[in-house]
Amino acid sequence: MMHLWPSLCAMRIYQDEVYQKGEKSIRIIRLDRYEVEFKTTLGDLKGEGTIATLAKKEFCRLLKGMTLRAPLKKDASASETP
């Protein structure tokens, strides 16, 4: 029987990542060593939402069952200024 050590199962999270399950989205605003500040929205990420702070361990439990959304690519034409 093979045992997995906790370090092999550790989840890596980064600032500005967006996780989604159905209509609910969570975006990481600030990532600290022990806690995470995040914004929870329904539907549009730019819309109104709730900002909360949790311990990193509790936050990872909250993400269980959610999927990481691909980062939004900025439009090349929008970044160029005439």
Buried (B, 14 or more C-beta within 10 A) or exposed (E): EEEEEEEEEEEEBEEEBBBBEEEEBBBBBEBEEEBBBBBEBEEEBEEEBEEBEBEBEEBBEBBEEBEEBEEEEEEEEEEEEE
